[in-house]
Amino acid sequence: MSQQDHAHAAAGYILVSPEMTAILREGVAGAPLPVRAVELSVTPGPRDWTLRLDPAPRLSGALGQADRIVFLVQRDALERLGGAGLVMLGVAGFHLTAELRAIALALREPAAGTEARSTYQMAKCIEFVCEAIRQFRAGELVPLAGEGCLSPADTRRMIAARQMIADRAQEKLSLDAIARACGLSRSKLTRGFKALFDYTVTQAIAERRLELASQMLLTTDLPVSSIGYETGYLNNASFARAFGRRYGRSPSDFRCGRLAA
């Protein structure tokens, strides 16, 4: 390890490359920063650790906060590693997985000896970013809801509820049925779903039904009344009203207009 590497570690940051810097402690100033940096920050909590993404952080003055690890990665480098989806996501928060937590702990408290410490920490920085990208692309990162008001397990249940709606919206779904299927109480489903997705279960069902109906209007020759029934509406009048509110025209006009175009 070079004297310069020792100096960086003592200053509280790890210069992995011109494309990545990791900030390991509070109040770090003068650390070299990548251009067009994206921030990935790890924050420990009493019960849950979190990962925060900011694709356009404000970088000025002293960097870092107590107990946090901040990874600053050049946007182009993150995209090159497969993280374009993260960049497009905007500011977001996730529950930190056990695998990412272990990497973060190893980075902060490396077991390697003095001579290998800097190399070890650089490797852990790269491992953390690459693993975060992999987990995001695999759907393994669970988003935070309402400043972390949902546990990772309950958040996964909310995601399962949304998938159930996507798959079975045309059925006679009820809050009680969805809650039972996903291992939730009705009240927790109602509150948690709104907190996580910013729309209600009822709105999600209605939106999915209308999405299915619009697809059927364009891809089948079924009568409008049959499409309404197939997508969960009890009568044609209620289907037409809901469709008109959503798309600004009747189902028949929607079908004719899109076909004419």
N, C-alpha and C positions, 0 to 999 in steps of 0.2 A: 504494500500500500504506500502511495506517495505521500510526501509531507502535505501536499495540497489536499489530498483526500482526508488526511487527519484533520486539517484545518476546517474543512467543510463539515465533518462530523461534529467537531467541537462547537462549531457555530450553530448547530441545530438543524442542518439541512443536508440532504444527499443529492449531489449533482450526478444524476444517472447518465445524462447525455444532454446536448443542447436542446433536445426535444422533451426532456423530463426532469423535473426537480421535485423532491419530496421534502416537505417541511415537517419536522418532528417535534417541535416544541413552540411554546408561546413567545411572541415578541421578536421573531427572527426578522432582521432587516439586512438588506444588501445581498440577499440570495439571488443568483442569476435566474431569470424567469424565461420560459419559452415564449416565443411570440404566438399570438392568437391561442392562448392557453385555455384548456378546459380543466375545471377543478373537480376532482373526486376526493371527498373528505370523509374520514371515519371518525365517528364520535361515540365513545363508550357510554353506556347507561347502566343504571342499577340492575335492570332486568334484560335489557335489549340494547345491542349496538346497532347503529344506523349508518347508512351510506348515503351521502348527499351528492348530487350531480348539479353542477352549474356550468353550462357551456360558454358563459360570458362573464366570468367573475371580475370584480373590481380589484385590481392588484395595485396597491399603493401603500407606502409606509411600511410599518412592521407587519409581518405575516405570521400566520399561525395563531392558535388558541390553545388554552390549557387542555391537556388530555386528548387533543385531536391530532390526527395525521392527515396531512393535505398533500395530495398528488396533483401536480400541475403538469399537464401533458399537452403538447402542441396538437391543435385540432387535426392537422393533416396526418400526424403520426397516429392518433387515435383512430381515425378513419381507415388508415392503412392496415391497422391491426384488426379491423373488422368492427369497429365501434361506431360506424356511421349512425346506426339506430339510436345509440345513446346521445349523440350530438343533436340529432333531430328532436329528441324527446323534450328538450328544454329543462328548466329547473325541476328536479324531482328528488324524491327520497325513497329509500328502500330499507327493509330490515336486513342487517348484515348476516350472511350465512355463516355457519360454523367454520367452513373452509376459509372464507375470507378473513374471519376473525383470527384464526390461527396464523395466517400469513402476517396480518397486522401486528400481532403480538410478537412474532418472531422478528419482525423488522424493528420494533421498538426496543426489544430486549434480546438481541442476538446472542446465540450460544457460542458463536465462533470466537476464536481467539483474536487478540489485538491485530495481528498482521492480516488476518482474513476478514476482519470485521467489515470494512468498507465494501469489498467485493461481494460479501454475503448480503449486505443490506441493498446494494444495487440490484442483485439478483431477485431479492424479495420484492422490491418495488416493481420490477418488470413482471414478476409472477402475479402480483396483486392485480395490476391493470389488465393483464391478459385473462386472468381468471374471472374478473368482474365482467369483461366483455363476453366471455364464453357463457357465463351464467345468465346474463341478460338475454343473449340470443337464444338460449335454451329455455327461457321462461322460468328460470329458477330464482330470480330476484323478486321478492315479494314487495310490492309498493307499500309505502306508509299511508295511513289514512288518518286525517284529523290529528296531525301532530303525534302520530303513533298511538292513537286511542285503541286500535285493534292489535291484537297479538298476531304474530306470523301465522299461527294455526287458523285463527278466525278470518284473517285476510284471505287465506287460501280457500276457506269455505265460501267467502263472498265471491271469489273468482269462479268457484265451482257453480254457484248459484247463477251467475251471469252466463256461464256456458250452458247450463240447463235451459235457461230461457232461450238462448240462441238455437238450441237443438230442438226444443219442444214448445215453442211459443204458440203454435197453432192448436195445442191441446188446451183443455180447461185448467190452466195452472192457477193455483191459489197461493197466497202467502204462506199458509200453513203447510201446504204440500211441499213447496220449495224449501221451507225451513226444515221440515222433517228430513227430507232427502239429503240435505247438506249438513245435518247435525247441529242446527241452530234453533234458538227460540225465535218466535215470530218478531218480538220486539228487537232482539239483537240483529236479525236479518234486516229489518226496516231501517234501523239507525245506521248500522255498519255499511249497508249497501249505498245509502245516500252519501255517507262520509267518504267512501272510497271512490265512487264513480261520479258523484255530483248529479245524480238523477235517481229517481225512485224505482223500485221494482216494477210498479205499475207502468211507469213511463218506459222502462226497458222492454216490457212485454208488448206494449202498444207499438213502439218503434220497430221491433223485430217483426211483428205481424204485418205492419204496413210495408216493410222492406220486402217480405216474402210476397205480399200481394202485388207490389209493383213489378217484381220479377215475373210472376205468373201472368200478369196482364200483357207483358211483352213477349213471353216465350211459349204461351199456350193459347189455344182457341176456346178455352172454357168460358162460359158465360160469366159476366161480372158477379151475378148473385152466387154462383158456385164458388168463385174465387173467394168471396167474402166468407162464405161458410167454411171453406177449406182452411182459411187462415184464422179461424176462431171467433168470427163474428156471428151472432145469433140471428141477425136479419140484415137485409140489404140496406135499409135506411141507416142503421148505426155504422155499417161499413162505409157507406158513401160520405157520411158526415165526418168520420175520422179521417178518411182518405183526403177529403177536400181541405180539412184543416192542415194536414201535413204537406200536401203537394200543390194546393192552390187551384185544383181543378177536380172534376169528377173522375171516377175510375174509367168511364167510357171515353171521356175527352183525353185523359192521360194516354190511353192505349192508341187512340186515333192520332194524336199529336206526335207521339214518338215514332209510330210507324210511318207517318207522312214524312217526317224528317229523314 
